[in-house]
């Protein structure tokens, strides 16, 4: 009889430990992982929609116009006609769309 009581007490304690851990993982997913995945998906879509002639802003804050591209980089023309090659992941904003008035 005493072994039954001990097993029931241990089982209840185990459930009290697992439930909070599962809740912490669920909260972590919805507040950390899911928003980051959504942001990455939006950035990938932004990069895919960019074309030659679009004005952009890089993560370093450099403003320019796309004058060429290949699989992984954009050739950006900045003021004065200077051309700089940037990795596509370094683009943070499509200034062409940001300048348009929102309907």
Secondary structure, 3 states (H helix, E strand, C coil): CHHHHHHHHHHHHHHHHHHHHHHHHHHHHHHHHHHHHHHHHHHHHHHHHCCCCCEEEECCCCEEEEEEECCCEEEEECHHHCEEEEEHHHEEEEHHHHHCCCC
